[in-house]
Amino acid sequence: MSKIKFTKMNGLGNDFVILDYDEYKKTGIEPDKLAETLCNRNFGIGADGLIIVNPNTKNADISWIFYNSDGSMAQMCGNGMRCFARYVTDNKFIDKKEFSVETKAGIIVPKIISDNEVRVNMGQPVLEPEKIPFKGKENLNNIYKIDDKEFTLNAVSIGNPHCIIFVDKDSKALALKYGSYIENDKMFPEKTNVEFVEVLSRNEVVVNVWERGCGITLACGTGACATAVAGILLGKLNNKVKVNLPGGALNIEWQGSLSDTKHNVYMTGRADYSFVGEIEV
């Protein structure tokens, strides 16, 4: 058994255990198993994911190791990135407000706006079905039938796959009932995050998310970005969108369109500390 120090943070209630690399190495446990142990809400600290600060990179200012609570690796996590950015600047791993982070989804660039607000350049959305990956012929307007329901699926990757479904009402109930089915559907070879979206106006939506590897969460940063991109491509939303999630709101900006998709997505939102502590593993 090893006693390790940890920090618990959250982005709009989407919560994470953060470890320094040296603390992680003390455990001698593979990161997937460590994530399952530490993120367990009954026998561990409890979180949606585990973030390990990894200063050992040649391709960016810093890197991270990220695993979901079920032990699966995630390519990217928007809420986690905001928390990571605040943590590494507060703890002097990084001495500048804007910097590069190496992730499994490529290089991501966060910028500290204020003590608890971070803006993240999430890069360009991936819309080609085979790269998302998604087995539909097109990434937009795919009819999906389950039970007596018919949904229109829209697939977008923001470093990880998302399925965006626009509905008139009951987005929370639909996410609870159908999120797991769609997450595991064979149309998504690497599984998918699922967003049920209610449009309030051309500048504002309500989103309930079933996260791949986590289930229902209070917020999903990449999901908010994917929602805005899909809504803009479908002509439902303007280029700046307030995305209301159960844990709070994110502001998403994407200047792309159907005819010009090569623009970066920007996400701005809070990153907050929950508590710090020690645990034996």
N, C-alpha and C positions, 0 to 999 in steps of 0.2 A: 504494500500500500504506500502511496505517495500523497503528501499534502501539497496541493497546488493553489495558487492565487488566481482568481478570476474576476472579471467585471461583467456585470449584466447591463445591457443597453437595449433600447427599443426605438424603432422608427414607427410612430403612430400605433404602438401596441404590438407590432411585429417584432418579437423579442429574440435576443441573441446572447449566447455566452461567448465572451471574447477572452482568449488566452494569448499571452506572449509566447513566442516560439520556445524559449527556454523552459517555461512552465509545462508546455505540451510535451517536450522531450523527457521531462522527469517521469512522466507516466509510463513510458514504454508501451503504450497502447496505440494501435493503428487508429487513424483519425475517424474512420467510419464507425468503429466500435465505441470510441470515446464520445462521439456525437450522440449515439444512442443512449449512452450512460448519463452524460451530463444534461442532455435535453429532456430526459424523462421527468415528467411533472409530478410523479408520485415518489420516485426514489432518487431523483437527481436534483439539479438546480431548477430545471424546467425552462424550455425555450423552443423556438421554432427552428433554430439552427445554431451551429458552432462555427465561430470565426477564429482562425489562428493567424496571428500577425507573423508574416514571414519576410524578414529583411533581406533574405538571400535571393536576390534577383539581379540580373544584368540588363534586363530589357525595360525596366521602369524604375521609378523612385523607390517603390516598395511592392510587395506582393501579399496575397492572402491565400489561405487554405479554407475552403468553405464546404460544409456538409449540412444537409437537412437533418431534421430530428430523427428520421428513420434510417440514417446512415448512408443515404444516397448523396453522391456529389452533385452540387449545383454549379452550373457554369457562371451564373451571375445572380445577384440579388440587389435590387435597388435600395430597399430600406436598410439592408445590411451594409451596403457601401457607404451610406450616409453615416451610420454609426461607426464604421471602421475609420472613415475619414476624420471624424471628430476625435476618436480615441487616439489615433496615431499622432495627430497634431498636439493634442493635450498632453500626451506622454513623451513628446519630443523625439519620436521616431522620425518626424518630418518637421522641418523648420520653415516651411512656406505654406501659404494659404491655398495654392492651387498646385496639384502634383499628379503624377501618373501612377496607376495601380495595375499590376499584371494580374489578370484573371483568366479562367478557362475560356472566357468569351472574348479575350483580347485585352487591349489596354483601355482602361476606363480612367477618366479625368474628373475627380471631384474638386470642388472649390468651397472653402469655408466662407460663408456669407456673414454669419454672426455667431455668437456663442452656441446657439442650438439649431442653426439653420445651415443646410448644405445644399449647394447646387451641383448636380452631376451631369457631365456630358456623357450620355449613354451610348454614343456612337450612332451609326446608321441602322435602321431596322432591316431585318432580313425578311424578304417577301417571296423569294423563290421557294416553292413547295419542297423541293428535294433538300434544300439547305435548312429548312425550319427545324426538323424534318416533318413533312406532312404528305400523305399519300393522295391528296386531292389533285385534280388536274390544274386548278387555280387555287390561290390562297383565299379568295373572297367568295362569298355567296354559295356555300356548299350546303345542300339540304341534308339534314340528319334526323332520322326518325327513331324515337324510343318510346315505348309504351304507346299512349295515345297522343304524344307530343311530337311536334315537328319544329326543329330549330334550324336557323341558318348559321353555319359555322364560318368564322373568319380566322385564318391562321396567320400569326405574325411571330417572329422571333426577335427578342431584345437580348440576345445572348443566350436565351433559353426559350423553349417553345410555349406559345400561348394560343388559346382558343377563345375568341371573343364572340359573345352571343348577345345581341341587342334584343331586349324584351320590353314590353309595355309596363309590367308590374311584377311584383313577387320575386325580385332578383335573389333575395336571401333564401327564400324557401326553395327556389329552383337550384341554387348552388348546393344547398344541403342534400337535395334529393338526387340530383343528376351529376354533380361534380365528379364523383368517383368513377362513374361509368365512362364519362367522356375522357377523364384523365388516362384511363387504361384502354381506351379504344385502339384497335389496330391501325386506325388512320394515323396515329401518332406513334411512330416506332420507338421513340425515346420517352413516351408518355407526354403529358402536357399539363400546364396550368390552365385553369378555366375561369373566365370572367363573365358573369351575367351583368348586363349593363342597362340602366334606365337613363334615357336622355331627358334632362330637365330643360336644357336650352342648347343653343349652338356653342355655348361656352362652358357648360357644366353638366356633369353626369354623376350618377350614383352607381357604384360598383361593389358587388360582392364576389369574393374570390375563393375558389377551391384550389389550393396550391399543391403542385406536384410534390409528393413526399412529405406533406404536412397536413393536408386537409384544409378545413376552414381556418383562415387567419384574419386578423383585424386589418391588415394592409398588405399590399404587394406593390413595390415600386416598379418593377419591370412590367407587372400587369397593368398598372396605371398608364405606363408609356405605350404599351401595346394597344390598350383601349383607345387612347387618343389617336394613334396612327391609323387603326382600323376605321374609326369614326370619320377621320379626315378623308381617307381614301374612298369611303362610301358616300361622302357628301353630307354626312350628318352633323359634323362638327367643324368649328373654325380652328385656326392654327394654334391658339392658346386655350387650354382647357383646364378647368378646375375639376379634379377627380375626387369625389367624396367617397371615402372608404369607412368602414365601421370604426376604425381607430382615429380618423381625422382626414384632412385634405392634403392633396399634393397638387402642385401646379406643374403642368406639362406643356412644353412648347415644341412644335415640329413644323417647320416651314415647307414641308414636302407636299406633293400632290400626286395624282395618278400619272401625270406626265413627267414629273420630276421628283423621284423618290430619294435622291442622293443628298439627303440633309441629315444632320445629327439631331437626336432627340435630347432635350434638356429637361431634367426633373429637379424640382426644388421642394424641400420639405424639412421637417424637424428631425433631430437625432438627440435622444435624451438618455441620461444615465438612470438606471433603476437602483442598483446597489452593487457593492463589491464584497468579496468574501473569500473564504478558503474552504476547500472540500477535499476529503480523502478519496482516492480512487485506486 
